[in-house]
């Protein structure tokens, strides 16, 4: 994986889904490269350094 794009919206659907629960215990280094905020959604982009 080279980069991750996340869109965060403050809405709870059902009991909620935890996206990163099953990643294991290895440390993953991410570099935030972009943040775009609005009242309804926050767009985040992360690069995975090599």
Secondary structure, DSSP 8 states (H G I E B T S, - for coil): --EEEEEE-S---TT---TTTTS-S-----EEEEEEE-SS-EEEEEE---
